[in-house]
């Protein structure tokens, strides 16, 4: 089966046009804060939208396009690359980031909602660039592809293959018969929660600009801040507000939709949500007790810093309110393990996802039972229903692949001259799209000091992790490119 590169280029052109339109939203910040910043952002809009328009027009056809699986994988994978390359333009043209490598790293970190940064002093960055930096995370949070899925059918392009390629292996419940309507409803939930957080942060004392930026990066589980000290800059009230919305962002947006329409039973019966909430609560209680006993922070401060960091890491948001690596080696190890959890499937969180851990643990326990009863058919059950064996195989393959990439990635990072602890921390946080790690890329450090090769490598890991491994890895297999 031949791949239709015309269709791929056609959709990539559309994505570039979307990206250019999102850049237009940054122009009011250029007008308001500094007119001199208008030219770089305006040029970025013209180049991005213009390139996309040319690609879209040149590949337009009278025939109705049909996106098959192979085109879907190519569009999603190259879509994120194209978005990141074009999204780097505002940094470069404004000279906020001089190095192309650094600009690409920062942009890829944005779109993949990783939150790892090479910017050492945010006070030197123009306000419109800071807004664009937050915008990249907000766009990437729900996925520019899901946005396109809601629009493509209007243009006569089916979106089912795109939706499946972005979230392979685990399918979320549809909210409507048509995939376009499902995507629209997810975006409405996303927009609604973002607006609610903006208002809450403003009431708690933030400026409108900071509230808008932090709401976007919270709901995207991205973690970019407008302050060098991240969330440590804020009052306790603001930190609790951000904690709540981080938890909501790490919850399946499908469940949030059901809750908003009054179907709370659906939420409470969801096994993944119960484990997600339980792990968060259990870890918070345990760690805060340790922190309170070994420091002079006081119980409220110890509890607030702990729940903030636990939620930030388990949802892969990456905001920082305290240097958790200074809280004892035991706590550092606990938080390092959290880098491999991830939030719920169907949320904006990265990482492995809680549901995969549930299925893996249940299957491993049942495997012991199968040893005693080899002829028995004992299925893994989730939410009271038997899980299709193909999903179980996919989960086992995913987690094994994830571990292998983490191990090999850590070895590669040591080849760049990075110490082992930092190598493991940087790979874990990039692959899981978290942001802060351990070692010299911890909560009070950043990635600016890494060699260029290491930054490119970590940026690719961010992409692989954001697209849940197989969407990207399948492109490197010979059978993907074969005609069969």
MARTI-298565 format. One record per residue (C-alpha): residue in one letter; x, z, y; residue number from 0. Coordinates in Angstrom, 2 decimals, always signed. Layout:
<atoms>
 papa       u       w       v nutor
    a       X       Z       Y   NUM
...
</atoms>
This chain:
<atoms>
 papa       u       w       v nutor
    x   +0.00   +0.00   +0.00     0
    x   +1.58   -1.16   +3.24     1
    x   +1.79   +1.19   +6.21     2
    x   +0.09   -0.10   +9.35     3
    x   +2.69   +0.62  +12.02     4
    x   +0.41   -0.95  +14.61     5
    x   -2.15   +1.82  +14.06     6
    x   +0.61   +4.45  +14.19     7
    x   +1.95   +3.13  +17.51     8
    x   -1.59   +2.77  +18.85     9
    x   -2.40   +6.45  +18.27    10
    x   +1.04   +7.59  +19.49    11
    x   +0.33   +5.70  +22.71    12
    x   -2.97   +7.57  +23.02    13
    x   -1.18  +10.90  +22.49    14
    x   +1.31  +10.05  +25.24    15
    x   -1.58   +9.29  +27.57    16
    x   -3.10  +12.68  +26.73    17
    x   +0.26  +14.29  +27.46    18
    x   +0.47  +12.54  +30.81    19
    x   -3.02  +13.77  +31.72    20
    x   -2.05  +17.33  +30.88    21
    x   +0.96  +16.97  +33.19    22
    x   -1.46  +16.01  +35.97    23
    x   -2.87  +19.54  +35.70    24
    x   +0.53  +20.84  +36.87    25
    x   +0.41  +18.86  +40.13    26
    x   -1.76  +21.45  +41.97    27
    x   +0.99  +24.02  +41.28    28
    x   +3.50  +21.60  +42.81    29
    x   +1.30  +21.22  +45.91    30
    x   +0.65  +24.93  +46.27    31
    x   +4.09  +26.43  +45.64    32
    x   +6.57  +23.76  +46.75    33
    x   +5.90  +20.17  +47.74    34
    x   +9.48  +19.23  +46.85    35
    x   +8.59  +19.80  +43.20    36
    x   +5.87  +17.15  +43.40    37
    x   +8.18  +14.14  +42.89    38
    x   +9.73  +15.21  +39.53    39
    x   +6.33  +16.15  +38.09    40
    x   +4.72  +12.99  +39.48    41
    x   +7.44  +10.83  +37.94    42
    x   +6.97  +12.61  +34.61    43
    x   +3.26  +11.84  +34.74    44
    x   +3.88   +8.15  +35.58    45
    x   +6.51   +7.63  +32.88    46
    x   +4.59   +9.45  +30.15    47
    x   +1.14   +8.04  +30.85    48
    x   +2.53   +4.57  +31.64    49
    x   +4.51   +4.37  +28.39    50
    x   +1.51   +5.54  +26.40    51
    x   -0.79   +3.04  +28.11    52
    x   +1.56   +0.13  +27.38    53
    x   +1.88   +1.13  +23.71    54
    x   -1.87   +1.59  +23.41    55
    x   -2.75   -1.75  +25.03    56
    x   -0.13   -3.80  +23.15    57
    x   -1.29   -2.48  +19.77    58
    x   -5.02   -2.73  +20.44    59
    x   -6.99   -4.83  +17.99    60
    x  -10.56   -6.07  +17.70    61
    x  -10.65   -4.76  +14.14    62
    x  -11.75   -1.17  +13.57    63
    x   -8.61   +0.85  +12.70    64
    x   -8.55   +2.83   +9.48    65
    x   -6.09   +5.72   +9.36    66
    x   -5.08   +6.30   +5.76    67
    x   -3.01   +9.17   +4.44    68
    x   +0.38   +7.60   +5.08    69
    x   -0.47   +6.65   +8.63    70
    x   -1.85  +10.17   +9.11    71
    x   +1.42  +11.80   +8.05    72
    x   +3.44   +9.49  +10.30    73
    x   +1.17  +10.00  +13.30    74
    x   +1.25  +13.80  +13.02    75
    x   +5.00  +14.09  +12.44    76
    x   +6.08  +11.50  +15.01    77
    x   +3.31  +12.62  +17.34    78
    x   +4.96  +16.01  +17.75    79
    x   +8.35  +14.36  +18.26    80
    x   +7.02  +11.93  +20.86    81
    x   +5.16  +14.72  +22.65    82
    x   +8.31  +16.84  +22.74    83
    x  +10.50  +13.99  +23.99    84
    x   +8.08  +13.12  +26.78    85
    x   +7.37  +16.77  +27.50    86
    x  +11.06  +17.32  +28.23    87
    x  +10.87  +14.99  +31.26    88
    x   +9.67  +17.62  +33.79    89
    x  +12.61  +19.88  +32.88    90
    x  +15.16  +17.09  +33.24    91
    x  +13.77  +15.35  +36.34    92
    x  +13.42  +18.66  +38.19    93
    x  +16.93  +19.64  +37.04    94
    x  +15.49  +22.95  +35.84    95
    x  +17.30  +22.28  +32.57    96
    x  +20.32  +20.00  +32.88    97
    x  +21.11  +19.37  +29.22    98
    x  +18.82  +17.01  +27.28    99
    x  +19.46  +19.08  +24.16   100
    x  +18.27  +22.22  +25.93   101
    x  +15.25  +20.44  +27.43   102
    x  +14.22  +19.10  +24.01   103
    x  +14.73  +22.53  +22.40   104
    x  +12.59  +24.24  +25.05   105
    x   +9.86  +21.61  +24.76   106
    x   +9.80  +21.59  +20.96   107
    x   +9.67  +25.39  +21.09   108
    x   +6.68  +25.01  +23.39   109
    x   +4.63  +22.49  +21.42   110
    x   +5.32  +24.24  +18.12   111
    x   +4.40  +27.57  +19.82   112
    x   +7.68  +29.07  +18.69   113
    x   +8.63  +30.66  +22.00   114
    x  +12.40  +30.57  +21.46   115
    x  +14.02  +29.82  +24.82   116
    x  +17.30  +28.63  +26.29   117
    x  +16.35  +29.60  +29.87   118
    x  +18.31  +32.68  +30.88   119
    x  +16.70  +33.32  +34.28   120
    x  +13.07  +32.35  +34.79   121
    x  +13.21  +33.25  +38.49   122
    x  +15.23  +30.06  +39.11   123
    x  +12.58  +27.79  +37.56   124
    x   +9.99  +26.14  +39.86   125
    x   +6.44  +27.41  +39.43   126
    x   +5.05  +24.05  +38.34   127
    x   +7.70  +23.83  +35.61   128
    x   +6.82  +27.34  +34.45   129
    x   +3.19  +26.24  +34.33   130
    x   +4.12  +23.13  +32.33   131
    x   +6.20  +25.33  +30.00   132
    x   +3.11  +27.45  +29.29   133
    x   +0.95  +24.34  +29.05   134
    x   +3.08  +22.90  +26.25   135
    x   +2.31  +25.97  +24.17   136
    x   -1.38  +25.87  +24.96   137
    x   -1.55  +22.19  +23.96   138
    x   +0.37  +22.86  +20.76   139
    x   -1.66  +25.96  +19.95   140
    x   -4.76  +24.33  +18.63   141
    x   -2.87  +21.10  +18.12   142
    x   -2.88  +17.93  +20.14   143
    x   -3.83  +16.22  +16.91   144
    x   -7.04  +18.24  +16.58   145
    x   -7.86  +17.30  +20.16   146
    x   -7.29  +13.67  +19.26   147
    x   -9.53  +14.08  +16.20   148
    x  -12.38  +15.00  +18.53   149
    x  -11.79  +11.91  +20.68   150
    x  -10.57   +9.23  +18.24   151
    x  -13.95   +8.59  +16.57   152
    x  -15.35   +7.69  +20.00   153
    x  -12.70   +4.97  +20.15   154
    x  -13.55   +3.78  +16.66   155
    x  -10.61   +5.49  +14.95   156
    x  -11.41   +7.88  +12.08   157
    x   -9.71  +11.25  +12.38   158
    x  -10.10  +12.85   +8.94   159
    x   -6.58  +11.92   +7.81   160
    x   -5.05  +13.44  +10.95   161
    x   -6.94  +16.69  +10.50   162
    x   -5.84  +16.96   +6.87   163
    x   -2.20  +16.10   +7.61   164
    x   -1.80  +18.84  +10.19   165
    x   -3.04  +21.60   +7.87   166
    x   -2.14  +20.51   +4.33   167
    x   -2.91  +22.60   +1.26   168
    x   -5.40  +25.06   +2.72   169
    x   -8.65  +23.77   +4.17   170
    x  -10.70  +25.79   +6.62   171
    x  -14.50  +25.81   +6.52   172
    x  -16.09  +23.03   +8.47   173
    x  -18.28  +24.18  +11.32   174
    x  -20.18  +20.91  +11.40   175
    x  -20.77  +17.95   +9.05   176
    x  -18.55  +15.70  +11.17   177
    x  -14.85  +16.48  +11.61   178
    x  -15.13  +15.50  +15.28   179
    x  -17.79  +18.15  +15.91   180
    x  -15.74  +20.77  +14.06   181
    x  -12.73  +20.04  +16.24   182
    x  -14.86  +20.24  +19.39   183
    x  -16.27  +23.63  +18.44   184
    x  -12.80  +24.98  +17.66   185
    x  -11.63  +23.82  +21.08   186
    x  -14.63  +25.49  +22.75   187
    x  -13.70  +28.79  +21.07   188
    x  -10.09  +28.28  +22.15   189
    x  -11.10  +27.54  +25.73   190
    x  -13.54  +30.44  +25.83   191
    x  -11.01  +33.01  +24.62   192
    x   -8.39  +31.66  +27.03   193
    x  -10.82  +32.02  +29.94   194
    x  -11.81  +35.53  +28.83   195
    x   -8.19  +36.64  +28.73   196
    x   -7.46  +35.16  +32.17   197
    x  -10.28  +37.22  +33.65   198
    x   -9.27  +40.38  +31.77   199
    x   -5.62  +40.09  +32.86   200
    x   -6.64  +39.45  +36.47   201
    x   -8.90  +42.52  +36.49   202
    x   -6.00  +44.55  +35.03   203
    x   -3.79  +43.62  +37.98   204
    x   -2.07  +40.31  +37.24   205
    x   -1.91  +37.46  +39.74   206
    x   -4.05  +34.43  +38.91   207
    x   -0.91  +32.38  +38.21   208
    x   +0.60  +34.90  +35.79   209
    x   -2.77  +35.58  +34.17   210
    x   -3.30  +31.85  +33.53   211
    x   +0.19  +31.40  +32.08   212
    x   +0.05  +34.43  +29.82   213
    x   -3.47  +33.68  +28.62   214
    x   -2.41  +30.18  +27.59   215
    x   +0.68  +31.37  +25.74   216
    x   -1.15  +34.30  +24.13   217
    x   -3.98  +32.21  +22.69   218
    x   -1.43  +29.67  +21.50   219
    x   +0.52  +32.51  +19.83   220
    x   +3.50  +31.07  +21.70   221
    x   +4.98  +33.92  +23.71   222
    x   +6.44  +32.14  +26.73   223
    x   +6.30  +34.47  +29.74   224
    x   +6.88  +33.98  +33.46   225
    x   +9.07  +37.11  +33.54   226
    x  +12.56  +37.60  +32.13   227
    x  +11.52  +40.93  +30.62   228
    x   +8.44  +39.37  +28.97   229
    x   +5.59  +41.85  +28.39   230
    x   +7.82  +44.84  +29.18   231
    x   +7.11  +43.92  +32.82   232
    x   +3.44  +44.89  +32.55   233
    x   +1.28  +47.99  +32.74   234
    x   -0.07  +49.68  +29.58   235
    x   -3.53  +48.21  +30.27   236
    x   -2.17  +44.66  +30.38   237
    x   -0.13  +45.21  +27.22   238
    x   -3.23  +46.41  +25.35   239
    x   -5.21  +43.38  +26.60   240
    x   -2.50  +41.00  +25.41   241
    x   -2.32  +42.84  +22.07   242
    x   -6.07  +42.36  +21.53   243
    x   -5.99  +38.65  +22.35   244
    x   -2.87  +38.10  +20.22   245
    x   -4.79  +39.59  +17.30   246
    x   -7.74  +37.31  +18.06   247
    x   -5.42  +34.28  +18.24   248
    x   -4.03  +35.18  +14.83   249
    x   -7.55  +35.31  +13.36   250
    x   -9.12  +32.16  +11.93   251
    x  -10.94  +30.40  +14.74   252
    x  -13.62  +29.51  +12.24   253
    x  -14.31  +33.22  +11.70   254
    x  -14.25  +33.82  +15.44   255
    x  -16.88  +31.11  +15.83   256
    x  -19.06  +32.76  +13.18   257
    x  -18.67  +36.11  +14.96   258
    x  -19.65  +34.60  +18.29   259
    x  -22.84  +33.10  +16.84   260
    x  -23.74  +36.47  +15.31   261
    x  -22.68  +35.95  +11.70   262
    x  -20.52  +39.11  +11.42   263
    x  -21.16  +39.33   +7.68   264
    x  -19.10  +36.18   +7.21   265
    x  -16.19  +37.86   +9.01   266
    x  -16.34  +41.19   +7.20   267
    x  -16.60  +39.53   +3.79   268
    x  -13.54  +37.38   +4.43   269
    x  -10.73  +38.68   +2.25   270
    x   -7.92  +37.22   +4.34   271
    x   -9.24  +38.88   +7.51   272
    x   -9.46  +42.27   +5.77   273
    x   -5.85  +42.00   +4.57   274
    x   -4.72  +40.73   +7.98   275
    x   -6.32  +43.68   +9.76   276
    x   -5.21  +46.14   +7.08   277
    x   -1.55  +45.06   +7.10   278
    x   -1.50  +45.20  +10.90   279
    x   -3.03  +48.70  +10.98   280
    x   -0.93  +50.10   +8.12   281
    x   +2.34  +48.77   +9.57   282
    x   +1.46  +50.02  +13.05   283
    x   +0.70  +53.56  +11.85   284
    x   +3.84  +53.77   +9.72   285
    x   +6.26  +52.31  +12.26   286
    x   +4.82  +54.19  +15.25   287
    x   +5.21  +57.46  +13.35   288
    x   +8.88  +56.67  +12.73   289
    x   +9.47  +55.56  +16.33   290
    x   +7.81  +58.70  +17.71   291
    x   +9.95  +60.92  +15.48   292
    x  +13.31  +59.32  +16.31   293
    x  +12.81  +58.74  +20.04   294
    x  +11.60  +60.57  +23.12   295
    x   +9.03  +57.90  +24.01   296
    x   +6.01  +60.09  +23.37   297
    x   +3.22  +59.19  +20.95   298
    x   +1.20  +56.87  +23.22   299
    x   +4.24  +54.83  +24.28   300
    x   +5.55  +54.70  +20.71   301
    x   +2.12  +53.59  +19.44   302
    x   +1.67  +51.00  +22.22   303
    x   +5.12  +49.44  +21.76   304
    x   +4.67  +49.42  +17.99   305
    x   +1.22  +47.86  +17.84   306
    x   +2.26  +45.31  +20.46   307
    x   +5.35  +44.26  +18.49   308
    x   +3.63  +44.35  +15.10   309
    x   +0.79  +42.12  +16.32   310
    x   +3.23  +39.91  +18.24   311
    x   +5.36  +39.28  +15.15   312
    x   +2.64  +39.03  +12.50   313
    x   +0.77  +36.50  +14.65   314
    x   +4.06  +34.72  +15.43   315
    x   +3.38  +35.08  +19.18   316
    x   +6.78  +36.48  +20.09   317
    x   +6.02  +38.44  +23.26   318
    x   +8.38  +41.38  +23.68   319
    x   +7.56  +44.82  +25.11   320
    x  +10.58  +46.68  +23.72   321
    x  +13.84  +46.11  +21.85   322
    x  +12.61  +46.85  +18.34   323
    x  +16.08  +46.20  +16.87   324
    x  +17.23  +49.47  +18.48   325
    x  +14.57  +51.53  +16.70   326
    x  +16.52  +52.12  +13.42   327
    x  +17.70  +49.63  +10.77   328
    x  +14.63  +50.41   +8.65   329
    x  +12.24  +49.25  +11.37   330
    x  +14.39  +46.17  +12.06   331
    x  +14.08  +45.27   +8.38   332
    x  +10.30  +45.81   +8.44   333
    x   +9.97  +43.54  +11.46   334
    x  +12.25  +40.94   +9.85   335
    x   +9.86  +40.85   +6.87   336
    x   +6.95  +40.35   +9.28   337
    x   +8.59  +37.08  +10.36   338
    x   +7.52  +35.70   +6.97   339
    x   +3.87  +36.77   +7.13   340
    x   +2.09  +34.67   +9.74   341
    x   -1.51  +35.13  +10.80   342
    x   -4.65  +33.70   +9.24   343
    x   -5.12  +30.12   +8.08   344
    x   -7.12  +28.27  +10.72   345
    x   -5.55  +30.22  +13.57   346
    x   -2.89  +29.15  +16.05   347
    x   -0.33  +31.38  +14.29   348
    x   +2.62  +29.89  +12.43   349
    x   +4.40  +31.32   +9.41   350
    x   +3.38  +31.34   +5.76   351
    x   -0.16  +32.68   +6.47   352
    x   -1.76  +35.79   +4.96   353
    x   -4.00  +33.86   +2.57   354
    x   -1.02  +32.30   +0.82   355
    x   +0.50  +35.74   +0.25   356
    x   -2.83  +36.93   -1.19   357
    x   -3.07  +34.02   -3.61   358
    x   +0.58  +34.34   -4.64   359
    x   +0.31  +38.10   -5.33   360
    x   -2.98  +37.72   -7.22   361
    x   -1.61  +34.87   -9.31   362
    x   +1.55  +36.84  -10.10   363
    x   -0.49  +39.86  -11.25   364
    x   -2.78  +37.66  -13.33   365
    x   +0.27  +36.01  -14.88   366
    x   +1.10  +39.39  -16.47   367
    x   -2.41  +39.49  -17.93   368
    x   -2.05  +35.94  -19.20   369
    x   +1.04  +37.02  -21.13   370
    x   -1.20  +39.29  -23.22   371
    x   -4.03  +36.77  -23.47   372
    x   -2.36  +33.33  -23.45   373
    x   -5.54  +31.50  -24.49   374
    x   -7.72  +33.07  -21.81   375
    x   -8.65  +31.16  -18.68   376
    x   -8.19  +33.68  -15.86   377
    x   -8.64  +32.09  -12.43   378
    x   -7.41  +33.51   -9.15   379
    x  -10.38  +34.64   -7.06   380
    x  -10.63  +34.67   -3.28   381
    x  -13.74  +35.88   -1.45   382
    x  -15.44  +36.21   -4.83   383
    x  -14.91  +32.58   -5.77   384
    x  -12.42  +31.02   -8.18   385
    x   -9.57  +29.27   -6.43   386
    x   -8.96  +25.70   -7.55   387
    x   -5.74  +25.63   -9.64   388
    x   -4.40  +22.82   -7.45   389
    x   -4.52  +25.17   -4.44   390
    x   -2.66  +27.85   -6.38   391
    x   +0.02  +25.32   -7.36   392
    x   +0.25  +24.21   -3.74   393
    x   +0.70  +27.81   -2.54   394
    x   +3.44  +28.53   -5.08   395
    x   +5.20  +25.27   -4.19   396
    x   +4.84  +25.98   -0.47   397
    x   +6.32  +29.48   -0.64   398
    x   +9.16  +28.40   -2.93   399
    x   +9.96  +25.50   -0.60   400
    x   +9.77  +27.85   +2.38   401
    x  +12.27  +30.25   +0.79   402
    x  +14.62  +27.41   -0.16   403
    x  +14.54  +25.99   +3.40   404
    x  +15.18  +29.47   +4.79   405
    x  +18.15  +30.03   +2.46   406
    x  +19.71  +26.60   +3.01   407
    x  +18.97  +26.77   +6.73   408
    x  +20.78  +30.10   +7.01   409
    x  +23.80  +28.56   +5.28   410
    x  +23.74  +25.60   +7.68   411
    x  +23.62  +27.94  +10.69   412
    x  +26.72  +29.80   +9.46   413
    x  +28.48  +26.41   +9.41   414
    x  +27.96  +26.31  +13.19   415
    x  +29.97  +29.52  +13.44   416
    x  +26.99  +31.86  +13.71   417
    x  +27.20  +35.27  +12.01   418
    x  +25.02  +35.78   +8.92   419
    x  +22.48  +38.17  +10.50   420
    x  +21.92  +35.86  +13.46   421
    x  +21.79  +32.83  +11.15   422
    x  +19.05  +34.41   +9.05   423
    x  +17.17  +35.62  +12.12   424
    x  +17.29  +32.27  +13.92   425
    x  +16.15  +30.29  +10.87   426
    x  +13.37  +32.74   +9.99   427
    x  +12.01  +32.79  +13.53   428
    x  +12.26  +29.00  +14.00   429
    x  +10.70  +28.10  +10.65   430
    x   +7.97  +30.69  +11.20   431
    x   +7.44  +29.66  +14.87   432
    x   +7.84  +33.27  +16.00   433
    x  +10.38  +33.31  +18.87   434
    x  +12.52  +36.45  +18.78   435
    x  +14.46  +37.22  +15.62   436
    x  +17.27  +39.57  +14.73   437
    x  +21.00  +39.53  +15.37   438
    x  +22.07  +37.76  +18.57   439
    x  +18.68  +36.00  +18.88   440
    x  +16.76  +39.29  +18.99   441
    x  +14.06  +40.41  +21.42   442
    x  +16.46  +40.91  +24.36   443
    x  +18.52  +37.77  +23.66   444
    x  +17.84  +34.04  +23.76   445
    x  +19.14  +30.82  +22.23   446
    x  +21.12  +29.44  +25.18   447
    x  +24.52  +30.36  +23.74   448
    x  +24.08  +28.43  +20.47   449
    x  +26.04  +25.17  +20.01   450
    x  +24.12  +21.93  +20.55   451
    x  +24.06  +21.04  +16.87   452
    x  +22.49  +24.37  +16.01   453
    x  +19.79  +23.86  +18.65   454
    x  +18.84  +20.45  +17.25   455
    x  +18.76  +21.90  +13.74   456
    x  +16.52  +24.79  +14.77   457
    x  +14.24  +22.44  +16.72   458
    x  +13.69  +20.39  +13.56   459
    x  +12.95  +23.59  +11.63   460
    x  +10.35  +24.46  +14.28   461
    x   +8.65  +21.10  +13.67   462
    x   +8.77  +21.48   +9.89   463
    x   +7.35  +24.99  +10.12   464
    x   +4.62  +24.06  +12.61   465
    x   +3.41  +21.21  +10.41   466
    x   +3.55  +23.42   +7.31   467
    x   +6.53  +21.82   +5.56   468
    x   +5.02  +19.07   +3.43   469
    x   +3.73  +16.90   +6.28   470
    x   +7.32  +16.34   +7.43   471
    x   +9.19  +16.64   +4.12   472
    x   +7.06  +13.95   +2.46   473
    x   +8.55  +11.41   +4.88   474
    x  +11.93  +11.93   +3.21   475
    x  +10.67  +10.97   -0.25   476
    x  +11.12   +7.41   -1.58   477
    x   +7.56   +7.21   -2.96   478
    x   +6.09   +7.72   +0.50   479
    x   +7.62   +4.43   +1.60   480
    x   +6.89   +2.53   -1.62   481
    x   +4.04   +0.03   -1.71   482
    x   +2.27   +1.75   -4.60   483
</atoms>
